[in-house]
Amino acid sequence: MQYIQHDEFMASVRQLYQKGGRYQKAAKDVQAAWGRAHSQKEPPLNEVFEGMSLTNHGESRINHCRKYDLNGFARLVTLVDNDICVFLFTGDHESTDTWLDKNKGLKFIASKVDEKIRVNPVFVSNTQTGQVISSESDLSLGTLIQRLPERYQKRLLDDLPQDIIDEILAVESITDEDEILSIAQLCNHPAQADVVLDVLLSLREGNELQAKLRIDLYSDVAKSISELNEHEVEKIISSDSTVLVKDVDPELFRHFVETASFQKWMLYLHPSQRGIVSRDFTGPSRLLGVSGSGKTCVLIHRALRLAEQNPEVLNCTQN
């Protein structure tokens, strides 16, 4: 069994812990389960989630979803598929329900990179059952499909009649979701209708990467983790959006969850982080890690160190 954590997982544990009281106890139970997944070599599910009971009601918003009850006050959301367990989210009842609504249709796909397997989340609608992924317009200007590189446009629009292509090319971020659904349903094949809908909705909220991943899944450049064989499962490595539990330092995780403020978190450096701060690289370097793993912390401390040698140091961030 491979254990992976979604990029929102650590932040959700921290938020639950900071609520205090019974919620803090629930967060500690989640930390304990995560710790068991980390401390042993491929432990079985019943050992990792020992003492936790599955909720009485199934979950239809995400396939292969398993929700655990945390003392009646909170939930731990996981996904288990093909000897892969993904820690997704934890929170009180309301926040968990909100998260599931926002992430309905979530799947995980695998892409081969240099003989290794990277796992990424992707959102998949099912127009036949009426399940449509969540999307909010970013209110940007211009047609949506033009945001994609030509090779992705070609893979999406191949074999479609020109009149349908023209409808797709006219969709903008301000186009109503129902209208986008109507355009997608013009496609003859359900799978093609689903991918057109998902790509347009992803682009509508400014998520070009998600649109590309959805096309990769449709065109068999990537495949569902359900289709991985045993050898491929063993080759999974950490990526930007999913990280192997064994690659996360337990002390770093604990400190992030229990630190009361972002300022205190920024002051803390784990020995492995200090190694990156003090290391001299001969060229461009890339630091991978999920949300909350300390990438920004390392960046700031490294900039401070470099500034002692050369005051002209530039930090560029997305926000």
N, C-alpha and C positions, 0 to 999 in steps of 0.2 A: 504494500500500500504506500503510495506516494502522497505526502501531505504538502499542500500549497496554501498560501494565503493571498487573498485578493487585496488590492491596494487600499481599500477602504477599511480593512479589518482592524488594524492597529488603532486607528483613530477612533473607531467605534468602541473598542474596549476601553480606551482612555476616557471617552465621554461618559460611558456607563460608570466607570470607577469614580469619576469626579462628582457624580450625583450623591455619593456617600450612602451611609446606612445599608439597607438591604440590597440596594443596587450595587454597592461596592463589593458586597459579599458575592453577588452573582458574577461580577467582573473577575473576582479572584478565582471562582470556579472555572471560568473560561480560560484564565491564565494557566490554571492547573492542567486542564485538558490539553491546551497548546503545549505546555511543558512536557507532558507525556508523549505527545507526537514528536517532540524535538529530541527527547533524551534516549529513545530507543531506535533500533534499526527496523523500520517498517513495521511498527506495532499494529495489531489488528484493531478495528474500530471499537470493539467492545471494551478493550483496555484503555484506549484513549478517552472515550466518553463514559468511563465507569462512573456509576452513580447518577448519571443524567438520563432522563426519560424523554422519549420522543413525544411531541404534542399529539393530542388525540385527533386533530383534524389534519388532513393532507394539505399539500401546497401545490396549487395548479399554476401559479404565476411563473414558476421556474421549474423546469423538468429536473428530475433527480434530486430535488431539494429535500433536505432533512432538517427539521426544526426541533431543537431541544428546549425543554422547559427548564428555566432556572429559578427554582424555588417559588414558582408561581408568579414572580414579579417581572421576569424578563425572558428573552429568547436568544438562543444562539442559532444562527442560520448557517448551514453548510450545504455543500453539494457533493454527492458521492456518485461517481461514474467510472466504471472500468478500472478498478483498483487505484483510483485517484480521489482524494478527499480535499475539498477546497474550503477553508475557513472564509466565510463571506462577510458576516456582519453579526454584531450583537447589540442589543438595546432593550429598552422597555417595550411594552406591547405596542404603544402608539408609534414610536420611532421605527420599530421593526416593520410594522404594517406599511408605513410610509415608504420605507426603503424598498420593500418588496413591490409596491406599486410602481415605484420609479424604475425598478430593474426587471420588470416583467419581460419574459422572453430571453433572459440571460442564458447564454451557453458559453462553453469554452472550446476553443479550437486550437489545433496544433499545427505549427509550421516548422519545416525542417530548415535549419540554418547550420551550415558547416558540420553536418553529421550529428548535430544536436537537435533537440526538440524544444521549441519555445511555445508556451501556452498563453493565449490572449483571450479576453472576454469579447463576446460579440452578441448583439441583440437581434433576435429573430422573431418576426411576426408570423401568424398563421391566419391568413385571410379567410380560410374555410371555417375555422372555429370562432372567428371574431376577435382573436387576441392580437392587439396592435401595440407595438412598443411605444414607450413614453417619449414625447418630443415637445420641446418648446422652441419657438422661433427666436433666432438671434437678431431678427429685424435688420439683417444686412441687405445690401443692394446687389442686384444682378441675379441672373439665373443660376440655379443650384448646380446642375449637372456640369457646367463649365468649370467648376472648382476642381474637378477630378482630372488627373492626367489622361491623355488620349487613350493610352492602353487600357485604362480602367473603364473609360467610356465605351470602348469597343467591346470589351468582355461583357459589359452589362447590356448593351443595346443590340448586339449581334442577333440576327434572326427575327427581330421585331419589324412589323410593317412600318413604313415611313410615317403614316398618319399617327400611330402611337408614339413613335420617336418624337414627332413634332410636339405632341402634347407634353411629353416628359421634358423636352428642352425648354418649354415655356414656364416650368414651375419655378417660383421664387420663394424666398423665405417667408413672405407674407401670404402665400397661398394657404388656404384653409386645409386642415388635416383631412377633413371629409372629402375635399376635392382631390387631394393627393391619393386617397384610398380609391376613389372612383377611377382615376387615371390608371392606377396599378391594376385594377380589376379588368381593364381592357385586354390585358395579356391573356393568351389562351391557356397557358399552363400555370397551375397554382404556385409552383416553385418560383417561376419567373415573376409572377405577380408579387409574391412575398419579398423577393430581393429588390425589386424596383421600389416597393413601398418603403422598405427598411433603409435603402440608400438615400432616398429623397428625404425621409424624416431625419436621418442622421446629419445630412448636409444642411437641413433646415435649421438645426440648432448649432451649426458650426463645427460638427465633429467629422472632419474629413478622414481621420484615421479609422474611425468606426465604419465609415462607408467603404473604405478600401478593404478592411477585414471581412466585411459582409460579402463583397464581391469575390474575395479570395475563397471564401467558403463555398459560394455558389459555383465558382468555376473550377473547383477541385485543386486550387493552388494550396489550400489548407483543408484540413478535415476535422470533424468533431473528435474530441478526445475519446468518444465511445468506440471509434474505429482504430485506435492505436493497439498494436500488439504488445505483448509483454516486454519484448526487447526495446520497443520505442518508449514505453512508459519509463523504463529505467534510464533513458537518455534525456529526460526532461531536465532543463536547466532554468534558472531564474531569468525573468525578463523585467521590463519596465513596469508592467501591470500585475504580474503575478510572481511571487517569490517562494522558493522552496522553504518550508519551515526550518529545515536544518541549516539554511544559509543565514538565518537571523540570530544574532547573539542574544541569548536569554536575558542577560543583564541589561543590555540596551533596551530591549522590549519592556522589561520591568520598570526601568527608570523613566521611559517615555510615558507609560501608563500612570505611574504614581506621582510624577512631577506636577506640582500645582499650577505652574505658570509656564508660558512659552519662554519667558526670559530665563528662568532657571534651566529649562531644557536646553537652551542655546549655550549655556555656560558649561554644560556637561559634555565631556568627550570620553568615549570608551577607548581603551588602548588601541583597538583596530582602527578607529577613526583618527587617533593621534598619528598613527603610522602613515595614513594618507596625507594628513596635514603637513607632516615634516618631510615627506618624500619628494625628491627632485625627479621630474619627468623630462625625457628628451624631446617630447613632442606633444601633440594634443592627447588628452586622456578623457575617458568617459566614466562617470560614477553612476552605477545602477542601484536602485533601491526603491521600495514601496513608500507610499505616503507615511511620513512619521519616522522614517528610518534614520534621519539625521543628515540628509544630503546638503540641505541649506546650512546646517550647523558646520559641517566640514568646509563648505565653500567659504563661509565668513572667516573661520579661523585660519584657513589657508591663505586667504587674501591678506589678513592681518600679518601673517608671517612673511609673505612675499613683500609686503609694503615696507617691512623693516630693511629689506635689501634694495628695493626700488619703489619709490613713492607712487609711481604711475601704474596702478593696478585698477583694471576695470572689471566690475561685476555686472553681468547682464542676466536678468531674470524675466520670466513671463509676466509676473505681476509686481 
